[in-house]
Amino acid sequence: MTVPAASLSISIDPAVRAACPGLALGIVTADVVNGMDDVALGAELDACAAAVRAALTIEGIATLPAVLALRRAYRAFGKDPARYRGSQEALLRRILKGLALYRINTVVDINNLVSIESRQSLGVYDRDRIDGDAVLLRVAVAGETYKGIGKDVLNLEGLPVYVDAAGPFGSPTSDSERAMVTAATRRILLVVTAFGGADGLPATLDRVAGLLRRYAQAQLIETAIVA
């Protein structure tokens, strides 16, 4: 199934669909005014982290439905989910280890807040750094790599990856420097990768849209679900 969103077509490769028949993608596109160090947004992140510490343990992360679904999918792709964790699991583990959440910029902080709240893997990308008008979610093949954000070059083989005309630029585990959101970003593509299905996705997309309006002066917001 292919869904258009603000001049982008988003689709899922049949091999990914076969391995993960329940997979759904939540899509948000918007024009934004990005910023840094928003005090009110920081307070929301702090409150969310405190709620996680009060309700969850590191051992309990593995029992969360969205995390379980992602781990099952990664095993189906031949990847070890203990080594290649979903981004939501990485954020939750960071909180429960007592480490502070990174504060990057307004849009990325919104992405991370909703990921923690929803327990889903979210990725947000600079639309103007995406090559072309089509994005495909497929499994990376041997030899495919990219420079991760704050990381070395990542071996992507076997990981589900988002691909444009120039190749892979993101995954539910770690995204690339090529398409990362910076303070200069003005158009975004945000993707919720919900391996467990579309239940709860409309509310998650509404939450993203509301935060973008509140903190990033977002306009021309469009949402879609590929399911």
Buried (B, 14 or more C-beta within 10 A) or exposed (E): EEBBBBEBBBBBBEEBBEBBEBBBBBBBBBBBBBBEEBEEBBEBBEEBBEEBEEEBEEEEBEEBBBBBBBBBBBEBBEBEBEEBBBBBBBBBEBBBEEEEBEBBBBBBBBBBBBBBBBBBBBBBBBBEBBBEEBBBBBBBEEEBBBEBBEEEEBEBBBBBBBBBEEBBBBBBBBBBBBBBBEEEBEBBBBBBBBBBBBEBBEEBBEBBBBBBBBBBBBEEBBBBBBB
